[in-house]
Amino acid sequence: MAEPPAQPTYAARRVMSPCKSICIMDAKSNLCIGCKRTIDEIARWPMMDDDERRKIVDALKTRKLPPSGP
């Protein structure tokens, strides 16, 4: 009998979280100052598939936080 194809490991299939453990939301941009994700993106991350995660990670490269200060 033929064996079923091997399943990739969980870690090999997942896009890792961009979290930097600096979890503070910027009030002006509504982005986390550590990873630049929105609160919705952070909350939904565990339920997203890799395509959704890749789109967010790609978008992070162009996100900018407003200058800090008064």
N, CA, C and O atoms as CSV, one atom per row, in Angstrom:
chain,resi,resn,atom,element,x,y,z
A,1,MET,N,N,0.819,-1.188,0.000
A,1,MET,CA,C,0.000,0.000,0.000
A,1,MET,C,C,0.865,1.255,0.000
A,1,MET,O,O,1.922,1.306,0.630
A,2,ALA,N,N,0.399,2.242,-0.707
A,2,ALA,CA,C,1.135,3.507,-0.748
A,2,ALA,C,C,0.865,4.297,0.530
A,2,ALA,O,O,-0.259,4.332,1.030
A,3,GLU,N,N,1.892,4.914,1.033
A,3,GLU,CA,C,1.739,5.739,2.234
A,3,GLU,C,C,1.253,7.126,1.843
A,3,GLU,O,O,1.599,7.620,0.770
A,4,PRO,N,N,0.454,7.765,2.697
A,4,PRO,CA,C,0.012,9.133,2.384
A,4,PRO,C,C,1.206,10.079,2.400
A,4,PRO,O,O,2.192,9.827,3.092
A,5,PRO,N,N,1.119,11.172,1.635
A,5,PRO,CA,C,2.237,12.125,1.627
A,5,PRO,C,C,2.470,12.699,3.022
A,5,PRO,O,O,1.531,12.903,3.791
A,6,ALA,N,N,3.711,12.948,3.326
A,6,ALA,CA,C,4.069,13.515,4.630
A,6,ALA,C,C,3.531,14.939,4.742
A,6,ALA,O,O,3.601,15.720,3.793
A,7,GLN,N,N,3.005,15.256,5.894
A,7,GLN,CA,C,2.494,16.601,6.153
A,7,GLN,C,C,3.640,17.488,6.609
A,7,GLN,O,O,4.465,17.057,7.415
A,8,PRO,N,N,3.710,18.727,6.110
A,8,PRO,CA,C,4.744,19.637,6.611
A,8,PRO,C,C,4.510,19.916,8.089
A,8,PRO,O,O,3.378,19.873,8.571
A,9,THR,N,N,5.577,20.198,8.790
A,9,THR,CA,C,5.423,20.504,10.208
A,9,THR,C,C,4.727,21.832,10.376
A,9,THR,O,O,4.745,22.666,9.471
A,10,TYR,N,N,4.110,22.039,11.530
A,10,TYR,CA,C,3.383,23.265,11.818
A,10,TYR,C,C,4.275,24.485,11.637
A,10,TYR,O,O,3.866,25.466,11.015
A,11,ALA,N,N,5.486,24.433,12.172
A,11,ALA,CA,C,6.398,25.582,12.104
A,11,ALA,C,C,6.801,25.885,10.662
A,11,ALA,O,O,7.017,27.046,10.314
A,12,ALA,N,N,6.903,24.867,9.828
A,12,ALA,CA,C,7.325,25.074,8.446
A,12,ALA,C,C,6.243,25.758,7.623
A,12,ALA,O,O,6.537,26.385,6.605
A,13,ARG,N,N,4.989,25.639,8.061
A,13,ARG,CA,C,3.884,26.180,7.276
A,13,ARG,C,C,3.479,27.579,7.685
A,13,ARG,O,O,2.786,28.249,6.919
A,14,ARG,N,N,3.873,28.051,8.843
A,14,ARG,CA,C,3.333,29.288,9.388
A,14,ARG,C,C,4.247,30.492,9.164
A,14,ARG,O,O,5.469,30.388,9.261
A,15,VAL,N,N,3.635,31.624,8.865
A,15,VAL,CA,C,4.344,32.896,8.819
A,15,VAL,C,C,4.391,33.386,10.266
A,15,VAL,O,O,3.354,33.527,10.913
A,16,MET,N,N,5.569,33.639,10.757
A,16,MET,CA,C,5.747,34.020,12.154
A,16,MET,C,C,5.255,35.442,12.407
A,16,MET,O,O,5.255,36.292,11.517
A,17,SER,N,N,4.843,35.667,13.630
A,17,SER,CA,C,4.360,36.988,14.038
A,17,SER,C,C,5.502,38.005,14.019
A,17,SER,O,O,6.624,37.688,14.415
A,18,PRO,N,N,5.217,39.222,13.561
A,18,PRO,CA,C,6.238,40.273,13.568
A,18,PRO,C,C,6.362,40.967,14.927
A,18,PRO,O,O,7.073,41.965,15.044
A,19,CYS,N,N,5.685,40.457,15.945
A,19,CYS,CA,C,5.694,41.081,17.270
A,19,CYS,C,C,7.123,41.231,17.791
A,19,CYS,O,O,7.941,40.318,17.676
A,20,LYS,N,N,7.406,42.404,18.365
A,20,LYS,CA,C,8.720,42.689,18.936
A,20,LYS,C,C,8.637,42.846,20.453
A,20,LYS,O,O,9.590,43.290,21.093
A,21,SER,N,N,7.495,42.480,21.017
A,21,SER,CA,C,7.240,42.581,22.462
A,21,SER,C,C,7.350,44.019,22.975
A,21,SER,O,O,7.745,44.253,24.117
A,22,ILE,N,N,6.998,44.967,22.123
A,22,ILE,CA,C,6.873,46.378,22.504
A,22,ILE,C,C,5.430,46.744,22.163
A,22,ILE,O,O,5.164,47.414,21.165
A,23,CYS,N,N,4.523,46.302,22.994
A,23,CYS,CA,C,3.095,46.357,22.668
A,23,CYS,C,C,2.444,47.621,23.220
A,23,CYS,O,O,1.810,47.605,24.274
A,24,ILE,N,N,2.615,48.710,22.484
A,24,ILE,CA,C,2.024,49.991,22.845
A,24,ILE,C,C,1.383,50.548,21.575
A,24,ILE,O,O,2.040,50.672,20.541
A,25,MET,N,N,0.102,50.879,21.661
A,25,MET,CA,C,-0.598,51.404,20.497
A,25,MET,C,C,-0.397,52.919,20.397
A,25,MET,O,O,-0.559,53.642,21.380
A,26,ASP,N,N,-0.046,53.384,19.207
A,26,ASP,CA,C,0.104,54.816,18.941
A,26,ASP,C,C,-1.288,55.393,18.692
A,26,ASP,O,O,-2.005,54.928,17.806
A,27,ALA,N,N,-1.666,56.395,19.464
A,27,ALA,CA,C,-3.007,56.972,19.376
A,27,ALA,C,C,-3.266,57.673,18.038
A,27,ALA,O,O,-4.402,57.688,17.563
A,28,LYS,N,N,-2.239,58.247,17.430
A,28,LYS,CA,C,-2.437,58.975,16.166
A,28,LYS,C,C,-2.632,58.035,14.987
A,28,LYS,O,O,-3.509,58.260,14.153
A,29,SER,N,N,-1.835,56.999,14.911
A,29,SER,CA,C,-1.879,56.107,13.756
A,29,SER,C,C,-2.686,54.839,13.994
A,29,SER,O,O,-3.025,54.129,13.047
A,30,ASN,N,N,-2.996,54.548,15.266
A,30,ASN,CA,C,-3.645,53.286,15.644
A,30,ASN,C,C,-2.807,52.074,15.269
A,30,ASN,O,O,-3.342,51.003,14.982
A,31,LEU,N,N,-1.482,52.248,15.273
A,31,LEU,CA,C,-0.555,51.148,15.007
A,31,LEU,C,C,0.243,50.850,16.269
A,31,LEU,O,O,0.499,51.743,17.078
A,32,CYS,N,N,0.631,49.599,16.430
A,32,CYS,CA,C,1.518,49.230,17.520
A,32,CYS,C,C,2.900,49.816,17.223
A,32,CYS,O,O,3.390,49.701,16.100
A,33,ILE,N,N,3.526,50.439,18.213
A,33,ILE,CA,C,4.835,51.044,17.951
A,33,ILE,C,C,5.927,49.992,17.782
A,33,ILE,O,O,7.001,50.295,17.264
A,34,GLY,N,N,5.666,48.768,18.210
A,34,GLY,CA,C,6.661,47.700,18.052
A,34,GLY,C,C,6.602,47.041,16.687
A,34,GLY,O,O,7.614,46.956,15.991
A,35,CYS,N,N,5.415,46.569,16.299
A,35,CYS,CA,C,5.304,45.784,15.058
A,35,CYS,C,C,4.570,46.504,13.926
A,35,CYS,O,O,4.567,46.027,12.791
A,36,LYS,N,N,3.956,47.633,14.220
A,36,LYS,CA,C,3.223,48.449,13.242
A,36,LYS,C,C,1.952,47.785,12.708
A,36,LYS,O,O,1.469,48.135,11.631
A,37,ARG,N,N,1.415,46.827,13.464
A,37,ARG,CA,C,0.128,46.240,13.093
A,37,ARG,C,C,-0.995,46.984,13.803
A,37,ARG,O,O,-0.778,47.611,14.840
A,38,THR,N,N,-2.205,46.912,13.234
A,38,THR,CA,C,-3.380,47.465,13.898
A,38,THR,C,C,-3.823,46.493,14.988
A,38,THR,O,O,-3.395,45.339,15.011
A,39,ILE,N,N,-4.677,46.964,15.885
A,39,ILE,CA,C,-5.180,46.090,16.943
A,39,ILE,C,C,-5.986,44.934,16.343
A,39,ILE,O,O,-5.951,43.822,16.870
A,40,ASP,N,N,-6.704,45.182,15.255
A,40,ASP,CA,C,-7.466,44.132,14.589
A,40,ASP,C,C,-6.529,43.068,14.007
A,40,ASP,O,O,-6.792,41.872,14.134
A,41,GLU,N,N,-5.444,43.501,13.374
A,41,GLU,CA,C,-4.484,42.550,12.813
A,41,GLU,C,C,-3.840,41.707,13.908
A,41,GLU,O,O,-3.630,40.506,13.734
A,42,ILE,N,N,-3.527,42.344,15.038
A,42,ILE,CA,C,-2.922,41.623,16.160
A,42,ILE,C,C,-3.915,40.589,16.703
A,42,ILE,O,O,-3.541,39.444,16.957
A,43,ALA,N,N,-5.170,40.988,16.881
A,43,ALA,CA,C,-6.181,40.104,17.448
A,43,ALA,C,C,-6.505,38.923,16.520
A,43,ALA,O,O,-6.718,37.803,16.984
A,44,ARG,N,N,-6.541,39.183,15.228
A,44,ARG,CA,C,-6.909,38.138,14.270
A,44,ARG,C,C,-5.743,37.246,13.850
A,44,ARG,O,O,-5.967,36.207,13.228
A,45,TRP,N,N,-4.506,37.622,14.173
A,45,TRP,CA,C,-3.317,36.897,13.714
A,45,TRP,C,C,-3.407,35.382,13.928
A,45,TRP,O,O,-3.122,34.632,12.994
A,46,PRO,N,N,-3.787,34.907,15.099
A,46,PRO,CA,C,-3.817,33.444,15.294
A,46,PRO,C,C,-4.792,32.713,14.366
A,46,PRO,O,O,-4.619,31.520,14.116
A,47,MET,N,N,-5.797,33.396,13.860
A,47,MET,CA,C,-6.795,32.767,13.007
A,47,MET,C,C,-6.523,32.952,11.516
A,47,MET,O,O,-7.206,32.349,10.688
A,48,MET,N,N,-5.547,33.766,11.166
A,48,MET,CA,C,-5.249,34.041,9.759
A,48,MET,C,C,-4.496,32.888,9.117
A,48,MET,O,O,-3.738,32.176,9.774
A,49,ASP,N,N,-4.723,32.719,7.810
A,49,ASP,CA,C,-3.902,31.756,7.084
A,49,ASP,C,C,-2.626,32.468,6.626
A,49,ASP,O,O,-2.500,33.684,6.768
A,50,ASP,N,N,-1.701,31.713,6.089
A,50,ASP,CA,C,-0.404,32.288,5.729
A,50,ASP,C,C,-0.493,33.359,4.651
A,50,ASP,O,O,0.302,34.299,4.659
A,51,ASP,N,N,-1.441,33.240,3.719
A,51,ASP,CA,C,-1.585,34.280,2.690
A,51,ASP,C,C,-1.944,35.622,3.319
A,51,ASP,O,O,-1.371,36.653,2.968
A,52,GLU,N,N,-2.895,35.602,4.252
A,52,GLU,CA,C,-3.273,36.842,4.941
A,52,GLU,C,C,-2.091,37.396,5.732
A,52,GLU,O,O,-1.831,38.599,5.721
A,53,ARG,N,N,-1.385,36.510,6.413
A,53,ARG,CA,C,-0.233,36.945,7.212
A,53,ARG,C,C,0.855,37.570,6.328
A,53,ARG,O,O,1.427,38.602,6.679
A,54,ARG,N,N,1.131,36.949,5.196
A,54,ARG,CA,C,2.154,37.495,4.286
A,54,ARG,C,C,1.771,38.887,3.796
A,54,ARG,O,O,2.625,39.768,3.704
A,55,LYS,N,N,0.500,39.091,3.482
A,55,LYS,CA,C,0.051,40.410,3.020
A,55,LYS,C,C,0.303,41.471,4.089
A,55,LYS,O,O,0.735,42.581,3.778
A,56,ILE,N,N,0.034,41.130,5.333
A,56,ILE,CA,C,0.274,42.087,6.413
A,56,ILE,C,C,1.765,42.337,6.590
A,56,ILE,O,O,2.191,43.487,6.694
A,57,VAL,N,N,2.556,41.281,6.625
A,57,VAL,CA,C,4.008,41.443,6.792
A,57,VAL,C,C,4.574,42.294,5.659
A,57,VAL,O,O,5.431,43.145,5.899
A,58,ASP,N,N,4.113,42.081,4.437
A,58,ASP,CA,C,4.579,42.896,3.308
A,58,ASP,C,C,4.169,44.358,3.475
A,58,ASP,O,O,4.948,45.257,3.160
A,59,ALA,N,N,2.951,44.603,3.969
A,59,ALA,CA,C,2.464,45.970,4.164
A,59,ALA,C,C,3.235,46.702,5.259
A,59,ALA,O,O,3.349,47.927,5.217
A,60,LEU,N,N,3.762,45.972,6.232
A,60,LEU,CA,C,4.477,46.611,7.344
A,60,LEU,C,C,5.696,47.398,6.870
A,60,LEU,O,O,6.096,48.374,7.505
A,61,LYS,N,N,6.275,46.979,5.773
A,61,LYS,CA,C,7.484,47.637,5.254
A,61,LYS,C,C,7.245,49.093,4.882
A,61,LYS,O,O,8.176,49.899,4.895
A,62,THR,N,N,6.010,49.435,4.553
A,62,THR,CA,C,5.721,50.808,4.124
A,62,THR,C,C,4.982,51.624,5.182
A,62,THR,O,O,4.739,52.815,4.982
A,63,ARG,N,N,4.629,51.008,6.287
A,63,ARG,CA,C,3.904,51.733,7.360
A,63,ARG,C,C,4.862,52.572,8.158
A,63,ARG,O,O,5.967,52.145,8.493
A,64,LYS,N,N,4.418,53.781,8.460
A,64,LYS,CA,C,5.246,54.710,9.222
A,64,LYS,C,C,4.458,55.217,10.414
A,64,LYS,O,O,3.258,55.481,10.327
A,65,LEU,N,N,5.150,55.345,11.512
A,65,LEU,CA,C,4.549,55.941,12.701
A,65,LEU,C,C,4.742,57.447,12.640
A,65,LEU,O,O,5.769,57.903,12.137
A,66,PRO,N,N,3.793,58.236,13.134
A,66,PRO,CA,C,3.977,59.685,13.156
A,66,PRO,C,C,5.102,60.047,14.121
A,66,PRO,O,O,5.377,59.303,15.063
A,67,PRO,N,N,5.751,61.184,13.891
A,67,PRO,CA,C,6.815,61.622,14.814
A,67,PRO,C,C,6.260,61.747,16.228
A,67,PRO,O,O,5.131,62.195,16.427
A,68,SER,N,N,7.057,61.350,17.193
A,68,SER,CA,C,6.623,61.480,18.578
A,68,SER,C,C,6.885,62.900,19.067
A,68,SER,O,O,7.719,63.624,18.523
A,69,GLY,N,N,6.166,63.266,20.083
A,69,GLY,CA,C,6.326,64.614,20.639
A,69,GLY,C,C,4.990,65.261,20.846
A,69,GLY,O,O,3.952,64.674,20.539
A,70,PRO,N,N,5.005,66.476,21.367
A,70,PRO,CA,C,3.734,67.164,21.667
A,70,PRO,C,C,2.930,67.532,20.450
A,70,PRO,O,O,1.850,68.110,20.574
